[in-house]
């Protein structure tokens, strides 16, 4: 970590301002070679933390730009090291020239996630908070960002620490009672031991249960809009998109390929996939579109099955409902502005939610959004509570839960406290990997390989 690293901390491209970040023991020394304060009496090397200077950026004796330098002194910085952030105008040529000047002055290019990795290594954050950084950057909606922010603030780390403290106390008591019988250590009542195991297991189960809903809020979901021809699938897509994304005509088979559009629906980022109408056809092109429709339906995390409320129930409608049974699916009875003939009760049993709307008149999007929230399990999720933010964390939490289940089985099966202790130790090991206290180099590499350069 002795090397000083440099990278663009803002997105590449044209913008008002670009920020070039330096971090390391020589961060201010490198900055002093490329940044010259407007006030010549000010020296970069002597700059205090949380201060800013205005000046000009230089390279090979020529002026690159004017701008502002911010200084952060170790350990009170993001990485825990000395940090200088150089803000120049946001043209890509200026920013890259400034980075090149920093490299010539002794810095090296930063790798993906290297700033956050240094923060982890220097004890500024744990691994749960490090993963929350990328979750916050990638968040697809406000609630997803709130979940990531809660984890970044340390809520998940504190919750896991509570579990570990209880298990450490339990393991210590068992070890003392087993190893030092002559010391008159109080025996553990089976009821008290089981209660502790149950309480920690319940806490882990809550985290595990909320992981799927949290992932939906952070990452979004793919949704297939399916149904027979002319039920209003493309009209629904256009309604949710807010513009004419798909061609709408009264001619069956107009949509022949999958049309995608990302929208915010009920606070969830949903990638809608408008598909070809499901029917038997001799048209080779349309048949290929229908095949793709069925594949999109199989792969979707959410199915929006559209039915024509103004038409009688058809066999194709029954088949579609049967195909949706057991899936996260919503029945959408469209064309509610016309006289109704559709037998909604005949298909309702195959769906978690049934929504009636009139897509052609722009009515019903809000009700559909609420149904989406309920089906995906995010309606009751509090973004301020601790939540697992990665599949690595989820796997570790499941491993800890399973180890505690084995501990309870050992206790109930009369295997003795030694067996219980081994299982408790396994649970503790999994929780330590979750927070990064006992993470291997391979696990750390896995976490930071998903990061962007500059963060």
N, C-alpha and C positions, 0 to 999 in steps of 0.2 A: 504493500500500500504506500510505499515511500514515493512512488512515481506521481507526478502531477499530471492530471488528465484534463482534456478539453473537448467540448462538443457543443453543438447548437442545441439549446434547451427549448427553443420555440419551433413550431412546425416549419419545415423547409418551404421555400416559395416566397412570393412577394407579400409583404405586410408592412404595417407602419413601423414596427420595431422588431428587431431580432436580438435575442439574448444569447451570448456565448458564455458558457460557464466553465470556470477553472476550479479544480479541487485538488488539494494535496499540500505537502509541506512547503513547496515552492510556488504556491498559487499566486501570492502577492509579488514574489520576485519576478515571475513571468509577466504578470500584469504590468509591473513597472517598466518593462522593456517595450511594451506596445501601447501603453496608455500614459498620457502626460497631462496632468491637471492644468486647468486654465490658470489657477493660482500657483505660480511657480514655487511658492513657499511651502506648499503641501507636498508631502512625499507619500507615495503609495505604500512603501514598505512600513511606514509608521501609522497607516490608517487603522483606526479602531473599528471594532465590530459594530455592525448595524449603522454604518455611515455611508454616505455617498459623495462622490466628487464629479464635477463636470470637467470635461477636457477633450482632447483629441486622440484619435488612434493613429499610430504611425507604423510603417513597415519599410525597412531599407531606406530610411531617410525621407520617405514621402508620406504625406498625410492621406489616410484612408477615409476618415470620416470624423465627425464630432459626436459625442454622446456622453453617457453617464456610466460610471463604475460603482457598483455596490460591493461592500466588503463584509464578510462574516468571519469571525475568529473562532478557531477551535477552542472548546468543543461545542460551541453554541452555533452550529450550522446544520444544514440538512444532513451532510455526510459525517459530521463530527470532526472535520478537518478544516483548515483554512480554505475559504471559498471566495472567489471574486466573480461577479457577474457583470459582464460588459454589454451594455445596451447600445446598439448602433441602429442606423436606419435599416429597414427590413428588406432591402434588395439582396438576392442570393449572392451576387458578386461581392458586395461589401462584407457580408457575413462570412463567406468562405475565405476571403482575403484576410479577415481578422483571425479566423481559425488557423490559417496557414502561418500567420505571423506568430501566433502563440506556440505553434509546433516548432517553428524556427528558434523561438526563445527558450525552448527546453521542455515543453509539455508534449504529451503523446495523445493520439486520438483515444477517446473513451470507447469502451465496448458497450453492447446492449445492457442496460440496467446497471452499469458499473457504479453510478452515483448512489443508487439505492442499495446496491450490494455493500458498498463501503459504509453506508449508514447502519446496515445490519451487522457487519463485522465489528464496527466501532461501538456497538451497543446502543445506538440511538433508537432503533426499532427492533422488534422481533420479526420472525418470518411471516406471521399472520398479517402484520402491518405492511410488510414489504409487498405481499401479494395484494393487499388492499389498494396499494398505489396504482397498479395496473388495472384493477377492477374499477377504480375511480376514473381513470383515463378512458377506459373502454365502455363505461356505463352508457346504456342506450336510452335511459330516461331519468327523470328526477328521482323517483323512488330507488332505482338501482344505484344512482349516485349517492343517495342518502345512506343506503346500506353499506356501501364501500367506505363512506366517510365515517360511519360508526365504527367499522373495523379498524380504520386508520387511526382513529382516536384511542384505540386500545381496548374497546369494549370486549371483543372476542378474547384477547389475550388475558384480560382480567377474569373472564368467566372460566377459561381453561385453568388459570392459576388457582381459582377457588376449588375446582375439582382435584387438582394435583395436591393441594394442601390437605384436603380431607383424606385422600388416599395415602399420602406420605405419613400422616398421623396414624392411620389405620395399620399400614405396613410396619411402622416403627413399634406400635403396641404389640402386634403379633410377634415380631422378631424378639422383642424383649421378653415376652411371656414364654416363648418356646426356648430361647437360648439361655435364659437366666432364671430358671425356676427357683433357685435359692434366694433370689432377691425379693421375693414376695410381691411380684408384679401382679396387679389385679387382673383376674381373668376377664376375657371379653365375653360378654353375654351374647349368645347366638342371635338373639333378637336385635340387639344394638348393632352387631356386625352386619346383619342382613339389612337393617334400616339404612345404614350408611351406603351399602352397595346399591340399594334400590334408589336412593336419592340421587346419587351421582349418575346412575344409569338413566334415570328419568331426565336429568339435565342434558345428557348427551343425546338422548332420543329426541328431545325438543330441537336441538341444533340440527340433527340429521333430518328430521321431518321438514324443517323450514328450508333446507338446502335447495330443493328443486324449485320452490317458489322464488327464492332469492336469485337463483341462476336465471330464471325467466326475466326478472326485473333488470338484471345486469346485462344479459346477453340478447334478450328478445326471443322470439319464437317464429318458426315458419308455419304459415297457415295456408292450407289448400281450400280454395273456393270450388266446390263441386256441386253437380246437379245435372238434371236433364237439359237439353237445349231450350233456350228462350224462357228460363225461369227467372232471369235477371242477375246472373252471376257478374257479367261485365258492368252492368249498371251499379251493382253493389260495390265493385272495385272502384269505380269512378266516384261514387259517393264518399267512400272512406278516404280516397286519395285527395279529394278536393278539386280534381280537374279531370278532363276526359283522357284517362290513361289508356282505356281499351275501346275498341270500335264496338258500337252497339247498333244492331239492325234487327228487324223482325225475322230475318232469314236464319233458319236453323243451320248450325255449323259455321257461323261467322268466325268464332274463335277456334283456331286450329292448332295453336301452339300455346305453351304456357307463358302468360304475361305476368311479370313480377313488379311489385311496387311496395316499398317500405312505408309504413304509416305508424303513427302513435294511436293506439286503440286501448282505451281504458287505462292509460298510463303505461302501457306495455308496447315496446317496439315490435311490431308484427310485420313480417315480410309476407305480403299477400301474394298468392299464386293463383291467378285466374286461369281456369283450365277449360279445355274443350268439353262441350256437352256430352254426357254419357248416353250413348245409344248405339244400336247396331247400324252399320253403314257399309256400303260397298265402295265408298270413296277412299282410295289408298292414302291420300294426304290426311283426310279427316281421321281415318283409323289410326294413323301414327299419333295424331294429336290426342286421341282418346287413350291410347296406350300410355302416353306421357302423363295424362291426367290421372290415371290409376296409380302410376308410380309416384307422382307428387302426393297423392292421397296416402299412400303407404308410408312415405318418408316424413309426412308432416307432423309437427308437434301439436297442431290444432287443426281440426276440420270444421269448416263452415259449410254445412250442407244446405243448399238453397232449394226450396220447394215453391211452386206456384200456387198461392192461396186461392186464385180465381179458377183453378182447374180441379177436376176430381182426382182423387188419389189413384195413381197408376201403379202397375206392377214394378216399374223401374224405381218408383219412390220407395216401395217396400224393400226392394233389394238394396238401395242406397242406405236406408235406415239400418238394415241388418249388417251391412258392411261397417257401419259406424259404431255398432254396439261395443261397449267396453273401451272405446277410444275417447280421448278428450275432444268432444265434438259438440257443436251447437246446431240445432235445427233452426233454420231461418225461413219462416213462412212469409214470402214476399208478396207484393201487390195487395196489401191490406186495404188500399183505397178502392179496390174493385169488389163486386159482389163475391162472397166467399163460398167455395164449394169443397175446399180441401179438408180431409178428415185428419186433423192434427193429432187427435188422440191415438190414431192407429200407428203413428211413428214416434210419439213422444217418449215411449218407454226405452228407446234406444239411445236417448240423448240426455246429457246432464242438464242442458238448458234448452228452452224453446223461446225464440224471439219472433215477434210479429212486427213487420215493418213495411214501408213503401219506399223502396230505394229510388224509384223513378221520381218521386216527389221530394226526395231529400230528407225523409223522415225515418228515424229509428236508430241512427248511429250511436246515440248516447246509451240507449238501452242495450245495444249490442256490446258496447264497451264494458258496461257493468257485468254482463254475462261472461265476457271473456275473462274478466278479473276473477270471477267466482270459479269458473272452470279450471283456470290455471293455478288456483290456490293462492293468489296474491291479495285477495280482497281484505283478508284479516291480518296480513303480515305487517307488523310494526317495524318501520325502517330504523327505529332507534334502539332495537334490541340486538344483542350479539347474533351474528350470522356467519356461517362458514362461507368463504368466498372463492374456494377453489376445489377442484376434484381431489387434489392431494390432501387437503384438510378433511374433506369428506371421508376419504378412505381411512385416514388416521383415526377419526372419530368413530367410525364403524368398527375398526379394530379394537379400540378401547372399550366400546360398548360390548363387543363379543367376549372380550377377556373378562369383563365384569360378570357377564352371564355365566361363563364357565366357573367363576369364583362362587357364584350363588349355587350352581349345581354341585360343586365340590362340597360346599357347606351343608347343603341339604342331603347329599349322599353319604355323609359321614366320613369323608376322606381325610379329615383333620385340617388343622390350621396351616400346616406346611403347604399343602396343595392350594389352599385359598391364597396364601402369601405369594406363591408363584404367579397366580393369575392376576393378582393386584399389581405385581411388578410389571407384568406384560402390559397392563392398562396404562401404567405410569410411563412406560417406555414409548407407547404410541402417542400419548399426550405431549411428551417432550419432543418427539419428532414433529408434531403438529406446530408447536411454537418455534421450533428451530433450536432448542436447547441441546438436542442430541441428534441433530441432522447431519447426515453424511455429506461429503463433498458432492456426491452425485445428486442428492436431493436439492442442495443449494443451487447447483448448476441447472437443474430442471426448472426451478422457480424463475431464475433470472434470464433463462434463454428466451422467455416470452416477452421480455421487456423491449422497449424502443431505445434507440441510442439517444442520449441526452437526458435520460431519467434513470 
